[in-house]
Amino acid sequence: MVTIAAIIYEPGNSIKNKTGTWRTFKPILDIEKCVKCENCYIFCPEGAIQEDENGNFKIDYDYCKGCLICMNECPVNAITKVREEK
């Protein structure tokens, strides 16, 4: 018997389906190192990175899939990764 999990079949439907449980690695943003270049925000394919009321960026782990594109695009290495613990 095959069990099928939630299927992402249309762009942007991850807003309806919390996809954060898919992660193997979790990005950690160090706001002290962040220069607010917005690269993480721009390149996040899920829109899981948002700007808060103070102009700092934060990661919404309910929707972050752990692709680490944000970490690769950060010019100042303000984003690191840790293994996700379930």
C-alpha positions in Angstrom: 0.0 0.0 0.0 1.3 3.4 -0.9 0.7 6.5 1.3 0.7 9.8 -0.4 1.7 12.9 1.5 0.6 16.5 0.7 1.3 17.3 -2.9 2.4 20.7 -4.0 0.7 20.9 -7.4 0.4 24.7 -8.0 2.8 27.6 -7.4 2.4 29.3 -4.1 0.2 26.6 -2.5 2.7 26.1 0.3 1.0 29.1 1.9 -1.9 26.6 2.5 0.3 23.7 3.5 3.0 24.2 6.1 6.1 22.6 4.6 8.6 23.2 7.4 8.6 19.5 8.3 10.4 18.7 5.1 13.7 20.1 6.3 16.9 18.2 6.9 18.9 21.4 7.6 17.6 24.5 9.3 19.0 27.9 8.3 19.9 30.2 11.3 20.0 33.9 10.6 22.4 36.0 12.8 20.9 39.5 12.7 24.1 40.9 14.2 26.0 40.0 11.0 23.1 40.8 8.7 23.6 43.9 6.5 20.0 43.9 5.3 20.9 43.4 1.6 17.6 41.5 1.1 19.2 38.7 -0.8 17.7 36.1 1.5 14.3 37.6 1.1 14.6 37.9 -2.7 15.9 34.5 -3.4 13.7 32.4 -0.9 11.5 30.4 -3.2 8.8 29.9 -0.6 8.6 33.4 0.8 9.6 32.1 4.2 11.8 35.1 5.0 10.0 38.3 5.9 11.1 41.7 7.2 9.8 42.6 10.7 8.8 46.0 12.0 12.4 46.8 13.0 13.7 46.2 9.5 15.3 42.9 10.5 14.7 39.7 8.5 13.3 36.6 10.1 12.6 33.0 8.9 9.2 31.5 9.2 10.1 27.9 10.0 6.5 26.7 9.3 7.2 27.3 5.6 11.0 27.0 5.3 11.9 23.8 3.5 15.6 24.0 4.3 16.8 24.5 0.7 19.5 26.8 2.0 19.4 29.1 -1.0 19.3 32.0 1.5 22.6 30.8 3.0 24.2 30.5 -0.4 23.1 34.0 -1.4 24.1 35.8 1.8 27.2 37.9 1.0 28.3 38.2 4.6 27.7 34.6 5.8 25.0 35.8 8.3 23.1 32.5 7.7 24.4 29.2 8.8 22.8 25.8 9.0 22.2 23.2 11.7 20.8 19.7 11.3 17.0 19.7 12.0 16.0 17.8 15.1 12.6 16.2 14.9 
